[in-house]
Amino acid sequence: MVERTNSGRGGSAARWGMVMLLAVIVVMLGHELVSAPPPADARTGWAGQEGKVFCIAGQVTKDTYGLYLIDMENGTICVYQFLGSGCLKLMAARTFIYDCQLDSYHTEPLPRDVAKLVARARRLKEINTTTRP
């Protein structure tokens, strides 16, 4: 005979708590997506998102979920993991300000090679338009 314990109920409550938290996040993100976007800010390249913190729920490991916070004002991303006890654990945090200033990092083709191809294509286009009668 299999004996049932109450240990499953605590896990169920934690799951429902996570579902409720995720539902609130989805509603908040939906509101953010529906609202009209502000004009683009040419200085930063972001669409006027300074001073905002975006919260995205997602899978952190094979069996756990968490939150990804993106602070646009400070250029920081943080990753939190939901623990079985209903707590959040900070998994990682870093600034992406300097990352956004890189020209390339582990990419192919290199941006300078693409620039050469574009310049060559423009020259060929100019030659074709000037030689036509």
OpenMM code with the backbone's topology and positions (N, CA, C; nanometers):
from openmm import Vec3, app, unit

residues = "MET VAL GLU ARG THR ASN SER GLY ARG GLY GLY SER ALA ALA ARG TRP GLY MET VAL MET LEU LEU ALA VAL ILE VAL VAL MET LEU GLY HIS GLU LEU VAL SER ALA PRO PRO PRO ALA ASP ALA ARG THR GLY TRP ALA GLY GLN GLU GLY LYS VAL PHE CYS ILE ALA GLY GLN VAL THR LYS ASP THR TYR GLY LEU TYR LEU ILE ASP MET GLU ASN GLY THR ILE CYS VAL TYR GLN PHE LEU GLY SER GLY CYS LEU LYS LEU MET ALA ALA ARG THR PHE ILE TYR ASP CYS GLN LEU ASP SER TYR HIS THR GLU PRO LEU PRO ARG ASP VAL ALA LYS LEU VAL ALA ARG ALA ARG ARG LEU LYS GLU ILE ASN THR THR THR ARG PRO".split()
positions = [
    Vec3(0.0835, -0.1177, 0.0000),
    Vec3(0.0000, 0.0000, 0.0000),
    Vec3(0.0890, 0.1255, 0.0000),
    Vec3(0.0525, 0.2226, -0.0825),
    Vec3(0.1295, 0.3463, -0.0935),
    Vec3(0.0731, 0.4484, 0.0028),
    Vec3(0.1599, 0.5050, 0.0837),
    Vec3(0.1184, 0.6050, 0.1821),
    Vec3(0.1426, 0.7437, 0.1253),
    Vec3(0.0430, 0.8301, 0.1309),
    Vec3(0.0554, 0.9668, 0.0797),
    Vec3(0.0958, 1.0591, 0.1927),
    Vec3(0.1794, 1.1557, 0.1578),
    Vec3(0.2223, 1.2540, 0.2566),
    Vec3(0.1765, 1.3922, 0.2127),
    Vec3(0.1887, 1.4869, 0.2981),
    Vec3(0.1503, 1.6254, 0.2673),
    Vec3(0.2613, 1.7029, 0.1990),
    Vec3(0.3754, 1.6392, 0.1705),
    Vec3(0.4880, 1.7121, 0.1123),
    Vec3(0.4550, 1.7625, -0.0277),
    Vec3(0.3653, 1.6957, -0.0980),
    Vec3(0.3280, 1.7393, -0.2329),
    Vec3(0.2491, 1.8681, -0.2324),
    Vec3(0.1775, 1.8951, -0.1234),
    Vec3(0.0960, 2.0165, -0.1166),
    Vec3(0.1810, 2.1422, -0.1143),
    Vec3(0.2932, 2.1389, -0.0429),
    Vec3(0.3813, 2.2556, -0.0380),
    Vec3(0.4381, 2.2867, -0.1752),
    Vec3(0.4751, 2.1819, -0.2484),
    Vec3(0.5257, 2.2021, -0.3844),
    Vec3(0.4183, 2.2572, -0.4751),
    Vec3(0.2947, 2.2117, -0.4551),
    Vec3(0.1829, 2.2608, -0.5350),
    Vec3(0.1573, 2.4085, -0.5084),
    Vec3(0.1663, 2.4483, -0.3824),
    Vec3(0.1460, 2.5894, -0.3481),
    Vec3(0.2553, 2.6757, -0.4102),
    Vec3(0.3778, 2.6253, -0.4093),
    Vec3(0.4879, 2.7012, -0.4704),
    Vec3(0.4655, 2.7149, -0.6202),
    Vec3(0.4176, 2.6070, -0.6835),
    Vec3(0.3898, 2.6136, -0.8280),
    Vec3(0.2802, 2.7145, -0.8577),
    Vec3(0.1721, 2.7134, -0.7770),
    Vec3(0.0650, 2.8093, -0.7984),
    Vec3(0.1137, 2.9517, -0.7766),
    Vec3(0.2012, 2.9701, -0.6777),
    Vec3(0.2577, 3.1025, -0.6552),
    Vec3(0.3375, 3.1495, -0.7752),
    Vec3(0.4150, 3.0568, -0.8331),
    Vec3(0.4943, 3.0915, -0.9514),
    Vec3(0.4027, 3.1225, -1.0694),
    Vec3(0.2951, 3.0444, -1.0853),
    Vec3(0.2006, 3.0692, -1.1941),
    Vec3(0.1378, 3.2074, -1.1792),
    Vec3(0.1001, 3.2432, -1.0560),
    Vec3(0.0402, 3.3741, -1.0325),
    Vec3(0.1396, 3.4866, -1.0623),
    Vec3(0.2651, 3.4693, -1.0184),
    Vec3(0.3676, 3.5695, -1.0443),
    Vec3(0.3922, 3.5839, -1.1938),
    Vec3(0.3997, 3.4724, -1.2636),
    Vec3(0.4198, 3.4770, -1.4089),
    Vec3(0.3013, 3.5432, -1.4784),
    Vec3(0.1789, 3.5181, -1.4301),
    Vec3(0.0608, 3.5809, -1.4888),
    Vec3(0.0671, 3.7325, -1.4733),
    Vec3(0.1082, 3.7794, -1.3561),
    Vec3(0.1218, 3.9239, -1.3344),
    Vec3(0.2271, 3.9816, -1.4289),
    Vec3(0.3368, 3.9106, -1.4449),
    Vec3(0.4436, 3.9578, -1.5347),
    Vec3(0.3943, 3.9640, -1.6774),
    Vec3(0.3201, 3.8623, -1.7213),
    Vec3(0.2674, 3.8608, -1.8580),
    Vec3(0.1728, 3.9789, -1.8803),
    Vec3(0.0874, 4.0064, -1.7832),
    Vec3(-0.0049, 4.1204, -1.7952),
    Vec3(0.0737, 4.2508, -1.8055),
    Vec3(0.1771, 4.2657, -1.7235),
    Vec3(0.2573, 4.3879, -1.7268),
    Vec3(0.3312, 4.4023, -1.8595),
    Vec3(0.3868, 4.2917, -1.9090),
    Vec3(0.4560, 4.2973, -2.0384),
    Vec3(0.3581, 4.3266, -2.1513),
    Vec3(0.2383, 4.2671, -2.1440),
    Vec3(0.1364, 4.2946, -2.2455),
    Vec3(0.0984, 4.4414, -2.2482),
    Vec3(0.0837, 4.5004, -2.1305),
    Vec3(0.0533, 4.6439, -2.1232),
    Vec3(0.1657, 4.7255, -2.1844),
    Vec3(0.2890, 4.6862, -2.1581),
    Vec3(0.4052, 4.7586, -2.2119),
    Vec3(0.4099, 4.7487, -2.3646),
    Vec3(0.3754, 4.6325, -2.4178),
    Vec3(0.3773, 4.6137, -2.5631),
    Vec3(0.2649, 4.6891, -2.6323),
    Vec3(0.1490, 4.7009, -2.5657),
    Vec3(0.0342, 4.7676, -2.6256),
    Vec3(0.0501, 4.9188, -2.6255),
    Vec3(0.1158, 4.9734, -2.5239),
    Vec3(0.1305, 5.1183, -2.5156),
    Vec3(0.2166, 5.1688, -2.6308),
    Vec3(0.1896, 5.2886, -2.6742),
    Vec3(0.2604, 5.3466, -2.7889),
    Vec3(0.4081, 5.3650, -2.7568),
    Vec3(0.4968, 5.3270, -2.8505),
    Vec3(0.6399, 5.3445, -2.8247),
    Vec3(0.6797, 5.4912, -2.8310),
    Vec3(0.7676, 5.5335, -2.7417),
    Vec3(0.8159, 5.6715, -2.7464),
    Vec3(0.9121, 5.6899, -2.8634),
    Vec3(0.9416, 5.8145, -2.9003),
    Vec3(1.0335, 5.8372, -3.0117),
    Vec3(1.1730, 5.7821, -2.9829),
    Vec3(1.2432, 5.7436, -3.0890),
    Vec3(1.3773, 5.6862, -3.0741),
    Vec3(1.4764, 5.7890, -3.0230),
    Vec3(1.5687, 5.7442, -2.9434),
    Vec3(1.6731, 5.8296, -2.8881),
    Vec3(1.8017, 5.8004, -2.9664),
    Vec3(1.8449, 5.8926, -3.0499),
    Vec3(1.9612, 5.8703, -3.1356),
    Vec3(2.0902, 5.8558, -3.0557),
    Vec3(2.0951, 5.9124, -2.9356),
    Vec3(2.2174, 5.9078, -2.8561),
    Vec3(2.2485, 5.7652, -2.8104),
    Vec3(2.1468, 5.6918, -2.7689),
    Vec3(2.1707, 5.5589, -2.7140),
    Vec3(2.1382, 5.4476, -2.8113),
    Vec3(2.0561, 5.4729, -2.9108),
    Vec3(2.0151, 5.3680, -3.0013),
    Vec3(1.8947, 5.2912, -2.9497),
    Vec3(1.8541, 5.3151, -2.8261),
    Vec3(1.7358, 5.2489, -2.7704),
    Vec3(1.6146, 5.3339, -2.8038),
    Vec3(1.5014, 5.2733, -2.8112),
    Vec3(1.3786, 5.3456, -2.8458),
    Vec3(1.3225, 5.4177, -2.7237),
    Vec3(1.4019, 5.5071, -2.6647),
    Vec3(1.3558, 5.5892, -2.5545),
    Vec3(1.3212, 5.5106, -2.4294),
    Vec3(1.3914, 5.4033, -2.4014),
    Vec3(1.3566, 5.3165, -2.2901),
    Vec3(1.4363, 5.3466, -2.1632),
    Vec3(1.5048, 5.4580, -2.1557),
    Vec3(1.5826, 5.4900, -2.0367),
    Vec3(1.4906, 5.4966, -1.9159),
    Vec3(1.5414, 5.4509, -1.8028),
    Vec3(1.4659, 5.4576, -1.6801),
    Vec3(1.3676, 5.3449, -1.6621),
    Vec3(1.3658, 5.2475, -1.7522),
    Vec3(1.2722, 5.1374, -1.7421),
    Vec3(1.3462, 5.0088, -1.7103),
    Vec3(1.2784, 4.9230, -1.6372),
    Vec3(1.3307, 4.7903, -1.6074),
    Vec3(1.2339, 4.6898, -1.6672),
    Vec3(1.2836, 4.6039, -1.7549),
    Vec3(1.2022, 4.5010, -1.8169),
    Vec3(1.2225, 4.3705, -1.7422),
    Vec3(1.1160, 4.2969, -1.7217),
    Vec3(1.1173, 4.1710, -1.6491),
    Vec3(1.0637, 4.0630, -1.7425),
    Vec3(1.1428, 3.9594, -1.7674),
    Vec3(1.1040, 3.8522, -1.8580),
    Vec3(1.1188, 3.7199, -1.7849),
    Vec3(1.0119, 3.6419, -1.7809),
    Vec3(1.0172, 3.5094, -1.7191),
    Vec3(1.0668, 3.4097, -1.8228),
    Vec3(1.1474, 3.3149, -1.7784),
    Vec3(1.1980, 3.2147, -1.8712),
    Vec3(1.2674, 3.1007, -1.7993),
    Vec3(1.3017, 3.0001, -1.8775),
    Vec3(1.3683, 2.8828, -1.8222),
    Vec3(1.5153, 2.9145, -1.7971),
    Vec3(1.5643, 2.8778, -1.6782),
    Vec3(1.7029, 2.9034, -1.6400),
    Vec3(1.7867, 2.7770, -1.6560),
    Vec3(1.7353, 2.6648, -1.6065),
    Vec3(1.8004, 2.5350, -1.6251),
    Vec3(1.6953, 2.4384, -1.6790),
    Vec3(1.7343, 2.3136, -1.6952),
    Vec3(1.6423, 2.2140, -1.7491),
    Vec3(1.5148, 2.2037, -1.6659),
    Vec3(1.5279, 2.2141, -1.5352),
    Vec3(1.4152, 2.1918, -1.4460),
    Vec3(1.3683, 2.3155, -1.3698),
    Vec3(1.4303, 2.4308, -1.3905),
    Vec3(1.3915, 2.5488, -1.3132),
    Vec3(1.3652, 2.6684, -1.4036),
    Vec3(1.2872, 2.7597, -1.3495),
    Vec3(1.2534, 2.8823, -1.4199),
    Vec3(1.2991, 3.0015, -1.3374),
    Vec3(1.2986, 3.1162, -1.4002),
    Vec3(1.3422, 3.2335, -1.3293),
    Vec3(1.3002, 3.3605, -1.3990),
    Vec3(1.3637, 3.4686, -1.3593),
    Vec3(1.3358, 3.6009, -1.4137),
    Vec3(1.4625, 3.6619, -1.4715),
    Vec3(1.4468, 3.7299, -1.5808),
    Vec3(1.5547, 3.8068, -1.6418),
    Vec3(1.5146, 3.9530, -1.6299),
    Vec3(1.5928, 4.0327, -1.5592),
    Vec3(1.5665, 4.1755, -1.5442),
    Vec3(1.6651, 4.2527, -1.6297),
    Vec3(1.6141, 4.3454, -1.7085),
    Vec3(1.6992, 4.4287, -1.7924),
    Vec3(1.6753, 4.5730, -1.7530),
    Vec3(1.7772, 4.6360, -1.6962),
    Vec3(1.7704, 4.7748, -1.6515),
    Vec3(1.8298, 4.8618, -1.7618),
    Vec3(1.7434, 4.9306, -1.8347),
    Vec3(1.7885, 5.0087, -1.9496),
    Vec3(1.8669, 5.1331, -1.9073),
    Vec3(1.8327, 5.1913, -1.7937),
    Vec3(1.9012, 5.3126, -1.7494),
    Vec3(2.0467, 5.2837, -1.7124),
    Vec3(2.0699, 5.1738, -1.6420),
    Vec3(2.2050, 5.1403, -1.5978),
    Vec3(2.2767, 5.0428, -1.6899),
    Vec3(2.2069, 4.9917, -1.7930),
    Vec3(2.2689, 4.8982, -1.8859),
    Vec3(2.3102, 4.7686, -1.8183),
    Vec3(2.2194, 4.7119, -1.7386),
    Vec3(2.2507, 4.5933, -1.6598),
    Vec3(2.1466, 4.4851, -1.6844),
    Vec3(2.1921, 4.3590, -1.6851),
    Vec3(2.1017, 4.2454, -1.6912),
    Vec3(2.1286, 4.1579, -1.5695),
    Vec3(2.0207, 4.1094, -1.5077),
    Vec3(2.0291, 4.0202, -1.3916),
    Vec3(1.9443, 3.8969, -1.4191),
    Vec3(1.9901, 3.7825, -1.3712),
    Vec3(1.9161, 3.6576, -1.3871),
    Vec3(1.8897, 3.6006, -1.2485),
    Vec3(1.7620, 3.5736, -1.2205),
    Vec3(1.7207, 3.5155, -1.0932),
    Vec3(1.6576, 3.3791, -1.1191),
    Vec3(1.6822, 3.2844, -1.0286),
    Vec3(1.6255, 3.1501, -1.0395),
    Vec3(1.5224, 3.1309, -0.9282),
    Vec3(1.4051, 3.0728, -0.9633),
    Vec3(1.3057, 3.0364, -0.8621),
    Vec3(1.3533, 2.9103, -0.7929),
    Vec3(1.3613, 2.9121, -0.6612),
    Vec3(1.3970, 2.7940, -0.5842),
    Vec3(1.2699, 2.7225, -0.5401),
    Vec3(1.2821, 2.5949, -0.5068),
    Vec3(1.1672, 2.5177, -0.4638),
    Vec3(1.0989, 2.5741, -0.3413),
    Vec3(1.1703, 2.6491, -0.2615),
    Vec3(1.1135, 2.7077, -0.1391),
    Vec3(1.0335, 2.8342, -0.1673),
    Vec3(1.0219, 2.8735, -0.2941),
    Vec3(0.9496, 2.9956, -0.3287),
    Vec3(1.0356, 3.1194, -0.3257),
    Vec3(1.1649, 3.1030, -0.3024),
    Vec3(1.2582, 3.2161, -0.2981),
    Vec3(1.3225, 3.2369, -0.4344),
    Vec3(1.3807, 3.3526, -0.4517),
    Vec3(1.4585, 3.3835, -0.5711),
    Vec3(1.6070, 3.3826, -0.5362),
    Vec3(1.6878, 3.3303, -0.6278),
    Vec3(1.8332, 3.3284, -0.6098),
    Vec3(1.8961, 3.4042, -0.7267),
    Vec3(1.9820, 3.5002, -0.6955),
    Vec3(2.0532, 3.5731, -0.7998),
    Vec3(2.1565, 3.4803, -0.8625),
    Vec3(2.1430, 3.4540, -0.9923),
    Vec3(2.2335, 3.3637, -1.0628),
    Vec3(2.3484, 3.4404, -1.1295),
    Vec3(2.3179, 3.5557, -1.1868),
    Vec3(2.4210, 3.6326, -1.2578),
    Vec3(2.3754, 3.7765, -1.2730),
    Vec3(2.4725, 3.8652, -1.2840),
    Vec3(2.4445, 4.0065, -1.3098),
    Vec3(2.5656, 4.0650, -1.3809),
    Vec3(2.5395, 4.1520, -1.4765),
    Vec3(2.6493, 4.2201, -1.5446),
    Vec3(2.5977, 4.3408, -1.6207),
    Vec3(2.6895, 4.4301, -1.6487),
    Vec3(2.6575, 4.5454, -1.7314),
    Vec3(2.6781, 4.5063, -1.8779),
    Vec3(2.5948, 4.5609, -1.9656),
    Vec3(2.6146, 4.5364, -2.1085),
    Vec3(2.6521, 4.6653, -2.1817),
    Vec3(2.6862, 4.7695, -2.1053),
    Vec3(2.7232, 4.8976, -2.1661),
    Vec3(2.8438, 4.8812, -2.2573),
    Vec3(2.9463, 4.8140, -2.2089),
    Vec3(3.0684, 4.7980, -2.2885),
    Vec3(3.0494, 4.6942, -2.3979),
    Vec3(2.9637, 4.5946, -2.3740),
    Vec3(2.9350, 4.4946, -2.4773),
    Vec3(2.8785, 4.5623, -2.6016),
    Vec3(2.7914, 4.6618, -2.5802),
    Vec3(2.7270, 4.7309, -2.6921),
    Vec3(2.8248, 4.8198, -2.7696),
    Vec3(2.9425, 4.8442, -2.7138),
    Vec3(3.0421, 4.9268, -2.7829),
    Vec3(3.1389, 4.8444, -2.8667),
    Vec3(3.1289, 4.7114, -2.8595),
    Vec3(3.2152, 4.6258, -2.9401),
    Vec3(3.1747, 4.6321, -3.0864),
    Vec3(3.2734, 4.6344, -3.1743),
    Vec3(3.2473, 4.6301, -3.3167),
    Vec3(3.2116, 4.4877, -3.3579),
    Vec3(3.2827, 4.3903, -3.3040),
    Vec3(3.2529, 4.2501, -3.3318),
    Vec3(3.3171, 4.1635, -3.2247),
    Vec3(3.2559, 4.0479, -3.2025),
    Vec3(3.3081, 3.9537, -3.1050),
    Vec3(3.2539, 3.8168, -3.1433),
    Vec3(3.3412, 3.7302, -3.1886),
    Vec3(3.3043, 3.5957, -3.2335),
    Vec3(3.1963, 3.5998, -3.3410),
    Vec3(3.2158, 3.6819, -3.4437),
    Vec3(3.1186, 3.6894, -3.5531),
    Vec3(3.1884, 3.6722, -3.6865),
    Vec3(3.1150, 3.6203, -3.7805),
    Vec3(3.1617, 3.6094, -3.9191),
    Vec3(3.0468, 3.6463, -4.0102),
    Vec3(3.0706, 3.7172, -4.1169),
    Vec3(3.1942, 3.7876, -4.1509),
    Vec3(3.2136, 3.9088, -4.0600),
    Vec3(3.3361, 3.9560, -4.0553),
    Vec3(3.3681, 4.0740, -3.9756),
    Vec3(3.2990, 4.1971, -4.0347),
    Vec3(3.2603, 4.2927, -3.9513),
    Vec3(3.1950, 4.4139, -4.0023),
    Vec3(3.2776, 4.4871, -4.1075),
    Vec3(3.4099, 4.4897, -4.0932),
    Vec3(3.4921, 4.5587, -4.1942),
    Vec3(3.4862, 4.4868, -4.3287),
    Vec3(3.4730, 4.3528, -4.3268),
    Vec3(3.4594, 4.2783, -4.4521),
    Vec3(3.3251, 4.3066, -4.5186),
    Vec3(3.2201, 4.3203, -4.4372),
    Vec3(3.0881, 4.3552, -4.4916),
    Vec3(3.0926, 4.4964, -4.5493),
    Vec3(3.1609, 4.5878, -4.4816),
    Vec3(3.1733, 4.7251, -4.5318),
    Vec3(3.2438, 4.7261, -4.6670),
    Vec3(3.3465, 4.6436, -4.6826),
    Vec3(3.4169, 4.6349, -4.8118),
    Vec3(3.3240, 4.5830, -4.9209),
    Vec3(3.2424, 4.4816, -4.8891),
    Vec3(3.1479, 4.4275, -4.9867),
    Vec3(3.0440, 4.5310, -5.0275),
    Vec3(2.9949, 4.6068, -4.9304),
    Vec3(2.8962, 4.7111, -4.9597),
    Vec3(2.9587, 4.8189, -5.0473),
    Vec3(3.0813, 4.8604, -5.0152),
    Vec3(3.1494, 4.9633, -5.0946),
    Vec3(3.1705, 4.9142, -5.2372),
    Vec3(3.2104, 4.7882, -5.2513),
    Vec3(3.2325, 4.7310, -5.3843),
    Vec3(3.1003, 4.7269, -5.4615),
    Vec3(2.9916, 4.6895, -5.3973),
    Vec3(2.8611, 4.6847, -5.4634),
    Vec3(2.8169, 4.8233, -5.5068),
    Vec3(2.8429, 4.9237, -5.4243),
    Vec3(2.8058, 5.0615, -5.4602),
    Vec3(2.8859, 5.1098, -5.5803),
    Vec3(3.0173, 5.0771, -5.5809),
    Vec3(3.1000, 5.1169, -5.6949),
    Vec3(3.0505, 5.0506, -5.8223),
    Vec3(3.0164, 4.9222, -5.8152),
    Vec3(2.9647, 4.8520, -5.9335),
    Vec3(2.8330, 4.9121, -5.9799),
    Vec3(2.7476, 4.9496, -5.8884),
    Vec3(2.6204, 5.0112, -5.9235),
    Vec3(2.6430, 5.1456, -5.9911),
    Vec3(2.7388, 5.2243, -5.9387),
    Vec3(2.7700, 5.3543, -5.9986),
    Vec3(2.8269, 5.3366, -6.1391),
    Vec3(2.9123, 5.2368, -6.1580),
    Vec3(2.9691, 5.2107, -6.2912),
    Vec3(2.8596, 5.1714, -6.3876),
    Vec3(2.7679, 5.0864, -6.3457),
    Vec3(2.6579, 5.0422, -6.4333),
    Vec3(2.5635, 5.1578, -6.4688),
    Vec3(2.5389, 5.2490, -6.3792),
    Vec3(2.4460, 5.3598, -6.4080),
    Vec3(2.5140, 5.4672, -6.4925),
    Vec3(2.6455, 5.4836, -6.4829),
    Vec3(2.7128, 5.5873, -6.5628),
    Vec3(2.7477, 5.5392, -6.7026),
    Vec3(2.7580, 5.4090, -6.7254),
    Vec3(2.7950, 5.3579, -6.8578),
    Vec3(2.6745, 5.3298, -6.9445),
    Vec3(2.5536, 5.3324, -6.8902),
    Vec3(2.4335, 5.3087, -6.9709),
    Vec3(2.4020, 5.4329, -7.0526),
    Vec3(2.3553, 5.4116, -7.1746),
    Vec3(2.3217, 5.5281, -7.2598),
    Vec3(2.1936, 5.5957, -7.2197),
] * unit.nanometer
topology = app.Topology()
chain = topology.addChain("A")
for resn in residues:
    res = topology.addResidue(resn, chain)
    for name in ("N", "CA", "C"):
        topology.addAtom(name, app.Element.getBySymbol(name[0]), res)
